[in-house]
Amino acid sequence: MINLIGNLNVDLILAQVEQRPEFGEEHLVDNMQLRPGALANVIYPLAKLGEKPRVIATLGKDEFGDLIIKEMEPLMENRVIRTESATAVSVAVVNKEGSRYFVTYSGNFYDFTSDIIDRVDDLEQADATLFYGYFLLPSMGVEGAKKALRRAKAANQLTFFDANSAIDGWSEKSKNEINELLPEMDFFMPNNEELFHLTGLSSIEDSIDFLKARGAKTIIVKQGAEGATAYTDNVIVHHPGFPTTAFDTTGAGDAFNAGFMYAILKGYTMEKCLEFGNALASTVVARKENRYPTLKEIEDKIHSYQCEKIK
């Protein structure tokens, strides 16, 4: 069992956008999807792998909230609290190279307080906890996040943390909050852009040293098309990823998180965990529909890639 603590929202995805419009302009796109997002991007792949996580989040009492619950409820242990605020909506604009930006209506995000987690009386009955989207839960704060992570650790769980991008442009306050939380987590899982913003440095190695000095244990850096790298106790493990033509990169890091956690809890080696996460994520970004692979599809992809390397 994995606890997923974080934000749920609706994603409106506009994909394969040729050019970013200026204010006052309007562009047409041919690819649009409306679907559950944020933690849903972790729930879906875990479900395809046969895992049913416990989801601790908030949603509004509205049509978008109903849509998410209807689709997600069969895939999760539902600890979602419905509130009077409207459900958050995130608009993602993705170009043909896979780069994207988001504009998000905050909605129910402010309703997520530490009390939401306090109400979960079976949080301890899990093997791991992922704290997701810290910066999109502005009412939690450092102390609320510490409390949740410490509760999970007291139950001998592995703790994973993905802050996402700071919504204030990585102010000193945001940086200090993450630095303060580093000793509380087993796995810190930023992408390379987030890593550089957090540390203010331009080298991954210098950034890792910076975070280790502040109490980070294992750091998993997601590097997009270049794969992912794990920095543990004086050991560096890299997996280069899989050649992929991306259609929609939204949720790529979340899919990697799901695959990596699944593999860690299955006892895979670090190299295999990175490989598994990359295989899952590279499949998700390449598919327009039926995005999430089965365990067999992931294993077949890894095997096929290994065979190509031998040739």
Secondary structure, 3 states (H helix, E strand, C coil): CEEEECCEEEEEEEEEECCCCCCCCCCCCCEEEEEEEECHHHHHHHHHCCCCCEEECEEECCHHHHHHHHHHHHHCEECCEEECCCCCEEEEEEECCCCEEEEEECHHHHHCCHHHHHCCCCCCCCCEEEEECHHHCCCCHHHHHHHHHHHHHHCCCEEEEECCCCCCCCCHHHHHHHHHHHHHCCEECCEHHHHHHHHCCCCHHHHHHHHHCCCCCEEEEECHHHCEEEECCCCEEEECCCCCCCCCCCCHHHHHHHHHHHHHHCCCCHHHHHHHHHHHHHHHHHCCCCCCCCHHHHHHHHHHHHHHHHC
